[in-house]
Amino acid sequence: MKHALCILAALLAAWPAAAQTPGDAAPVRLWPQIGRYLELTPQQVLELVQIQAEWGRFLAAKSRRVAQVESELRDETLAEVLDPIALGLRYLELEAICRESRDMDRKLHERARTLMTEPQRAKLAVLEQAYRLLPVIVEADGAKLVDAPLPGLNVTALGLPAETYPGCRYRAPAPQPQPQPQPQPHPMTPAAEPAN
């Protein structure tokens, strides 16, 4: 019951994000697979949802300001007479927003990690090691050494070419595992007698 109440509280914390308008924070996501892998407690899930909601609000506010500054940059660039100070101040503001966003992202990552226990941190270290192997896996797939279709992975975000096939518009269905044949008794060994 306690787990259900904590999950309900996490969902209620995420509710305002679901009714978003353009420029608002993205909806908060829950993570069933990572929750099982790390064995997150309901309290940890709730706190992680709160951190994600905070990050979403921060990004929404900064994204709105970036859009305003870029519009101002466009106007200044298209002006009859260029104002180098006005242009410079806007580029300076964009860089300040970028640095502030990186800093906030780092702080929120640190805050989220402090919620983890030592065994959970060890499991996170395994995930980080696996993540560092993604470019190697993509290259091995490209070299036909492994068949590693990674559904949902945007390999171009990793700086790697995305494999596409001419004429294909949809991903092929995943192969279904073949049932393993049951071992047959060796013809030279006697079959077990049924028990009476």
Order of alpha helices (4+ residues) and beta strands (2+ residues): alpha-alpha-alpha-alpha-alpha-alpha
